């Protein structure tokens, strides 16, 4: 695996999207590329976290709210 392939797999690695056999190959390349690999993985984790924090929660639909309110009303009346 060359470093460009390693970079592509690193992005998948940080989100847990590699298959077990791919993880084994990735770990070998990680050792092969040393500190350069570790630095890149660290950047990938930082980007992953920044992206996750930038997402806004989806607004609940009116139907979900109605089901929730109906369910809680039934429980309170029981």
Secondary structure, DSSP 4 states (H G I P E B T S, - for coil): --HHHHHHHHHHHHTT-S-HHHHHHHHHHHHHHHHHHHHHHHHHHHHHHHHHHHPPPPPPPHHHHHHHHHHHHHHHH-
